[in-house]
Amino acid sequence: MLAEIKKRRAIREYYDGKIPDKDMEGIINSALMAPSPFNAQPWKFYVVKDKQKKFRIRNIYDDSTKKIQLYKKLCLTRVPIYEQDTSFLEIATLIIPCYEIKTSYARDSLAMAVQNLMLEATRRNIATVCMGRPTRFKKQRDQMRKIIQLENSHDIPYIIAIGYAPKPHEEYEIPERKPIKEIMVQI
Ligand SMILES: Cc1cc2nc3c(=O)[nH]c(=O)nc-3n(C[C@H](O)[C@H](O)[C@H](O)COP(=O)(O)O)c2cc1C
């Protein structure tokens, strides 16, 4: 498992997004094994393959990008932003993980499930990237909700692109990590 933890990368280029059903089932099965308080399992995973829906999601992503760029210009945010070609969003399959709003720690539980999912995809040599940008702002989040006709009881914290990348995971650069001394506090 440590091998997959190290191998997983946020990959933003795909040549094919068609995942065989047995792989997709294995990947979602790994998500549902995640822990949650009282085993509430407060999650749902929408697997978006439809071209038109992916096109709309790409536009939502681009709209959020424009908004963040404007906020940066106005000095309203200091969050760094990738300038990226978003065509990969239409090639990949998009997984939209949702959590049940009223359940305690639902969002935390979902994050654990999503990490499981990304690691299982990595184990199967399938690339993923988690993206918060399409759901960062309420307007865009509501548009996302409409696309999947999400019930009011649930919300979308981020989305996952999943597919086959042109290079193996190991060939993607590893973004630098903070040194352990800086983040581990022994008391
Ligand atoms: C909650 C969350 C939101 C993210 N949002 C975006 C995003 O909107 N766009 C993007 O290109 N990457 C996004 N990422 C990916 C991170 O940029 C990436 O994980 C980080 O740079 C570390 O790289 P690594 O995953 O290859 O180790 C997000 C990751 C997480 C966990």
The ligand as an SDF file (V2000), in Angstrom:
LIG
                    3D

 31 33  0  0  0  0  0  0  0  0999 V2000
   -9.2750   18.8410   -2.0910 C   0  0  0  0  0  0  0  0  0  0  0  0
   -8.3390   18.9960   -3.2690 C   0  0  0  0  0  0  0  0  0  0  0  0
   -8.6340   19.9240   -4.2510 C   0  0  0  0  0  0  0  0  0  0  0  0
   -7.8100   20.0390   -5.3790 C   0  0  0  0  0  0  0  0  0  0  0  0
   -8.1860   20.8900   -6.3820 N   0  0  0  0  0  0  0  0  0  0  0  0
   -7.4980   20.8910   -7.5430 C   0  0  0  0  0  0  0  0  0  0  0  0
   -7.9860   21.6320   -8.6530 C   0  0  0  0  0  0  0  0  0  0  0  0
   -9.0230   22.3040   -8.5890 O   0  0  0  0  0  0  0  0  0  0  0  0
   -7.2880   21.5850   -9.8040 N   0  0  0  0  0  0  0  0  0  0  0  0
   -6.1430   20.8210   -9.9290 C   0  0  0  0  0  0  0  0  0  0  0  0
   -5.5790   20.8220  -11.0200 O   0  0  0  0  0  0  0  0  0  0  0  0
   -5.6540   20.1040   -8.8820 N   0  0  0  0  0  0  0  0  0  0  0  0
   -6.3110   20.1050   -7.7080 C   0  0  0  0  0  0  0  0  0  0  0  0
   -5.8700   19.3260   -6.6460 N   0  0  0  0  0  0  0  0  0  0  0  0
   -4.6610   18.4860   -6.7940 C   0  0  0  0  0  0  0  0  0  0  0  0
   -3.4740   19.0880   -6.0240 C   0  0  0  0  0  0  0  0  0  0  0  0
   -3.0270   20.2210   -6.7080 O   0  0  0  0  0  0  0  0  0  0  0  0
   -2.3630   18.0260   -5.8780 C   0  0  0  0  0  0  0  0  0  0  0  0
   -2.8570   16.9420   -5.1410 O   0  0  0  0  0  0  0  0  0  0  0  0
   -1.1340   18.6030   -5.1790 C   0  0  0  0  0  0  0  0  0  0  0  0
   -0.5030   19.5570   -5.9910 O   0  0  0  0  0  0  0  0  0  0  0  0
   -0.1000   17.5320   -4.8040 C   0  0  0  0  0  0  0  0  0  0  0  0
    0.2840   16.7950   -5.9410 O   0  0  0  0  0  0  0  0  0  0  0  0
    0.1810   15.2000   -5.9480 P   0  0  0  0  0  0  0  0  0  0  0  0
   -1.2800   14.8650   -5.7420 O   0  0  0  0  0  0  0  0  0  0  0  0
    0.6800   14.7700   -7.3140 O   0  0  0  0  0  0  0  0  0  0  0  0
    1.0290   14.6780   -4.8500 O   0  0  0  0  0  0  0  0  0  0  0  0
   -6.6390   19.2340   -5.4900 C   0  0  0  0  0  0  0  0  0  0  0  0
   -6.3520   18.3110   -4.4620 C   0  0  0  0  0  0  0  0  0  0  0  0
   -7.1840   18.1920   -3.3740 C   0  0  0  0  0  0  0  0  0  0  0  0
   -6.8640   17.1810   -2.3020 C   0  0  0  0  0  0  0  0  0  0  0  0
  1  2  1  0
  2  3  1  0
  2 30  2  0
  3  4  2  0
  4  5  1  0
  4 28  1  0
  5  6  2  0
  6  7  1  0
  6 13  1  0
  7  8  2  0
  7  9  1  0
  9 10  1  0
 10 11  2  0
 10 12  1  0
 12 13  2  0
 13 14  1  0
 14 15  1  0
 14 28  1  0
 15 16  1  0
 16 17  1  0
 16 18  1  0
 18 19  1  0
 18 20  1  0
 20 21  1  0
 20 22  1  0
 22 23  1  0
 23 24  1  0
 24 25  2  0
 24 26  1  0
 24 27  1  0
 28 29  2  0
 29 30  1  0
 30 31  1  0
M  END
$$$$
